[in-house]
Amino acid sequence: MIKKVLITRHSIKDKICSRLKDSGFDFLHMPLFRVEYRDEILDCAWPFKQSQSDILADTIIILTSVNSIKYAKKFSLYCTLFFVVGRQTAVALKGELSNAAVRYFINVESMLLYIKRYATEMKNILYLRGHIVSINIAKTLNNLGINVVEYIVYKMIPIEYAPTEIVNLISDSYVMLYSTEGAKRFKQLIRAISFEQNALEARLGFICISKKVANVFQKPMQNWSIFTSQNENEESMLDLLLALPQI
């Protein structure tokens, strides 16, 4: 019976820790990336020709990660509406900018559909992102004639682990995966130690935040189980984990 949970995001919420402990799970922290901020972006000006007296409701900042929030604070003076992907990012943004107007989207795809539908009502769009994204929002919208300026405000640097350390961490574990890049990185680490060859000796359950993340493991090994959360957030992932039969 697996009672170990591997959390792969760079930070762990106290609420998540408490729920795991209360449910009898041991948890280990194995961040897959460290965040390197590009603080020179904080010296950048608002990229659109717009005076303080000319701020309109069609001025939008797109955020898809909590890591971009400190940059959102800088540009919030010029922005009347945030488009935010992911519940955690939306909650974190409201914590920093309580008066911000936020339109929340469950995923990037639903946000793109909305922007395409109402593009004529949007004047200025600034996208704050990391250097690796699963969908290039600015490129996608610019190709449709919708003007988006993007600032790359942080980088995700892969964290290296010794082979023996990886084996000890991941054997007989549920693994929480939060992004396609995280899933790819985890798969890369497994391949680096030829873990597939010993898959029958270890059980792994992957708790994926979305179908897109789960699809990284299209051909799982025999002792791997893949699970996908319904609501694409960490709380939903934990609900799924606690409801699973033990494997």
Phi, psi and omega per residue, in radians:
M1 nan 2.190 -3.127
I2 -1.428 2.163 3.085
K3 -2.245 0.402 3.137
K4 -2.062 2.360 -3.123
V5 -2.124 2.293 3.125
L6 -1.860 2.032 -3.133
I7 -1.717 2.113 -2.980
T8 -1.807 -0.027 3.093
R9 -1.373 2.876 -2.996
H10 -1.325 -0.250 3.070
S11 -2.470 2.739 -3.088
I12 -2.120 2.299 3.100
K13 -1.327 2.478 3.078
D14 -1.022 -0.645 -3.126
K15 -1.093 -0.699 3.134
I16 -1.162 -0.771 3.115
C17 -1.009 -0.785 -3.099
S18 -1.108 -0.757 -3.135
R19 -1.143 -0.667 3.114
L20 -1.163 -0.785 3.136
K21 -1.088 -0.780 -3.115
D22 -1.114 -0.434 -3.125
S23 -1.655 0.089 3.050
G24 1.484 0.269 3.128
F25 -1.652 2.471 2.888
D26 -1.553 2.516 3.114
F27 -2.304 2.515 3.108
L28 -2.133 2.642 -3.120
H29 -1.854 2.111 3.097
M30 -2.312 1.311 3.121
P31 -1.084 2.403 -3.085
L32 -1.612 -0.379 -3.137
F33 -2.429 2.712 2.897
R34 -1.968 2.620 -3.077
V35 -1.653 2.235 3.070
E36 -2.020 1.915 -3.068
Y37 -1.404 2.560 3.069
R38 -1.777 1.461 -3.020
D39 -1.194 -0.262 3.079
E40 -1.111 -0.386 3.109
I41 -1.113 -0.477 -3.139
L42 -1.136 -0.301 3.096
D43 -1.603 -0.062 -3.120
C44 -1.313 2.591 3.098
A45 -1.497 2.831 2.994
W46 -0.997 2.213 -2.932
P47 -1.363 -0.066 -3.100
F48 -1.906 2.610 3.086
K49 -1.341 1.750 -2.998
Q50 -2.751 2.138 3.121
S51 -1.489 2.820 -3.136
Q52 -1.039 -0.532 -3.118
S53 -1.453 -0.045 -3.057
D54 -1.995 0.393 -3.134
I55 -1.302 2.209 -3.109
L56 -2.056 2.892 -3.106
A57 -1.238 -0.091 -3.132
D58 -1.725 0.339 3.098
T59 -1.719 2.099 -2.903
I60 -2.290 2.462 2.943
I61 -2.009 2.284 3.106
I62 -1.720 2.267 3.066
L63 -2.218 2.310 3.090
T64 -2.125 0.092 -3.097
S65 -2.664 2.550 3.051
V66 -1.038 -0.519 -3.075
N67 -1.102 -0.312 -3.094
S68 -1.606 -0.053 -2.940
I69 -1.148 -0.652 -3.109
K70 -1.136 -0.461 3.075
Y71 -1.382 -0.563 3.066
A72 -1.082 -0.636 3.121
K73 -1.077 -0.688 -3.131
K74 -1.101 -0.762 -3.032
F75 -1.599 0.002 -3.068
S76 -1.110 -0.392 3.116
L77 -1.025 -0.550 -3.051
Y78 -1.762 0.007 -2.989
C79 -2.042 2.352 3.105
T80 -1.844 -0.124 -3.102
L81 -2.689 2.340 3.046
F82 -1.871 2.317 2.934
F83 -1.722 2.050 -2.999
V84 -2.140 2.280 3.092
V85 -1.776 2.176 3.106
G86 1.722 2.305 -3.095
R87 -1.101 -0.712 -3.109
Q88 -1.082 -0.728 3.126
T89 -1.136 -0.708 3.133
A90 -1.097 -0.772 3.135
V91 -1.124 -0.751 -3.141
A92 -1.121 -0.683 3.129
L93 -1.124 -0.772 3.122
K94 -1.130 -0.509 3.083
G95 -1.179 -0.580 -3.133
E96 -1.561 -0.637 -3.111
L97 -2.236 1.436 -2.994
S98 -1.108 -0.454 -3.108
N99 -1.626 0.035 -3.097
A100 -1.189 2.454 3.015
A101 -1.505 2.123 -3.016
V102 -2.166 2.254 2.959
R103 -1.890 2.060 -3.016
Y104 -1.706 2.418 3.087
F105 -2.205 2.480 -3.100
I106 -1.243 -0.508 3.115
N107 -2.698 3.001 -3.090
V108 -1.124 -0.682 -3.093
E109 -1.036 -0.762 -3.139
S110 -1.176 -0.600 3.094
M111 -1.173 -0.748 3.133
L112 -1.071 -0.706 3.106
L113 -1.068 -0.719 -3.140
Y114 -1.146 -0.798 -3.126
I115 -1.103 -0.747 3.123
K116 -1.038 -0.662 -3.095
R117 -1.234 -0.662 -3.030
Y118 -1.997 0.426 -3.046
A119 -0.997 -0.622 -3.081
T120 -1.159 -0.307 -3.138
E121 -1.625 0.002 -3.063
M122 -1.958 2.165 -3.055
K123 -1.650 -0.970 -3.080
N124 -2.145 2.233 3.114
I125 -2.237 2.152 3.075
L126 -2.014 2.244 -3.118
Y127 -1.948 2.072 3.110
L128 -1.807 2.110 -2.991
R129 -2.560 3.000 2.988
G130 -1.493 3.019 -3.058
H131 -1.345 -0.271 3.077
I132 -2.062 2.195 3.079
V133 -2.383 2.602 3.121
S134 -1.354 -0.547 3.067
I135 -2.269 2.171 3.122
N136 -1.434 1.666 -3.042
I137 -1.083 -0.801 -3.100
A138 -1.072 -0.817 -3.133
K139 -1.099 -0.755 -3.139
T140 -1.038 -0.806 -3.092
L141 -1.328 -0.686 3.102
N142 -1.079 -0.605 3.090
N143 -1.143 -0.366 3.103
L144 -1.653 0.087 3.141
G145 1.493 0.196 3.116
I146 -1.725 2.041 -3.011
N147 -1.318 2.076 3.099
V148 -2.295 2.277 3.020
V149 -1.778 2.359 3.126
E150 -2.078 2.490 2.976
Y151 -2.062 2.204 3.036
I152 -1.515 1.895 -2.930
V153 -1.800 -0.190 3.092
Y154 -2.720 2.811 3.078
K155 -2.108 2.570 3.049
M156 -1.802 1.983 -3.083
I157 -1.753 2.099 -3.136
P158 -1.038 2.415 3.077
I159 -1.646 2.336 -3.113
E160 -1.625 2.520 3.087
Y161 -2.283 2.526 3.048
A162 -1.211 2.545 -3.120
P163 -0.909 -0.787 -3.130
T164 -1.141 -0.600 3.116
E165 -1.141 -0.719 3.128
I166 -1.101 -0.814 -3.123
V167 -1.031 -0.803 -3.125
N168 -1.120 -0.615 -3.109
L169 -1.283 -0.773 -2.916
I170 -1.664 -0.275 -3.095
S171 -1.073 2.269 3.097
D172 0.925 1.056 -3.089
S173 -2.380 2.704 2.783
Y174 -1.558 2.314 -3.091
V175 -1.990 2.115 3.133
M176 -1.550 2.091 -3.107
L177 -2.094 2.251 -2.927
Y178 -1.948 -0.148 -3.100
S179 -2.720 2.793 3.097
T180 -1.121 -0.681 3.131
E181 -1.144 -0.651 3.081
G182 -1.138 -0.735 3.114
A183 -1.109 -0.735 3.115
K184 -1.109 -0.709 3.136
R185 -1.139 -0.742 3.131
F186 -1.100 -0.763 3.110
K187 -1.078 -0.668 3.110
Q188 -1.101 -0.726 3.121
L189 -1.122 -0.694 3.114
I190 -1.104 -0.787 3.140
R191 -1.099 -0.602 -3.099
A192 -1.094 -0.458 3.137
I193 -1.903 0.219 3.133
S194 0.937 0.703 -3.071
F195 -1.133 -0.463 -3.121
E196 -1.018 -0.563 -3.094
Q197 -1.152 -0.420 -3.124
N198 -1.928 0.372 -3.023
A199 -1.074 -0.553 -3.111
L200 -1.201 -0.292 -3.119
E201 -1.591 -0.132 -3.094
A202 -2.440 2.466 3.106
R203 -1.805 2.395 3.109
L204 -2.310 2.306 3.008
G205 -2.044 2.103 -3.120
F206 -1.692 2.087 3.091
I207 -1.750 1.833 -2.993
C208 -1.805 2.459 -3.074
I209 -1.263 -0.378 -3.110
S210 -2.703 2.914 3.088
K211 -1.098 -0.613 3.138
K212 -1.069 -0.716 3.102
V213 -1.176 -0.758 3.138
A214 -1.075 -0.556 -3.094
N215 -1.175 -0.269 3.061
V216 -1.073 -0.513 3.131
F217 -1.826 1.075 -3.078
Q218 -1.160 -0.521 -3.131
K219 -2.162 1.301 -3.108
P220 -1.190 2.674 3.067
M221 -1.253 2.976 -2.997
Q222 -1.034 -0.682 -3.075
N223 -1.678 0.290 3.089
W224 -1.774 2.399 3.063
S225 -2.107 2.351 -3.082
I226 -1.979 2.214 3.139
F227 -2.237 2.526 -3.095
T228 -2.177 2.289 3.126
S229 -1.264 2.716 -3.090
Q230 -1.443 -0.685 -2.964
N231 -1.820 0.116 3.048
E232 0.969 0.812 2.988
N233 -2.575 2.930 -3.015
E234 -1.161 -0.620 3.113
E235 -1.105 -0.700 3.103
S236 -1.149 -0.653 3.078
M237 -1.064 -0.751 -3.128
L238 -1.201 -0.705 3.070
D239 -0.998 -0.757 3.119
L240 -1.083 -0.822 -3.128
L241 -1.018 -0.814 -3.064
L242 -1.243 -0.340 -3.140
A243 -1.608 -0.141 -3.057
L244 -1.297 2.548 2.934
P245 -1.185 2.553 -3.099
Q246 -1.177 2.382 -3.127
I247 -1.958 nan nan
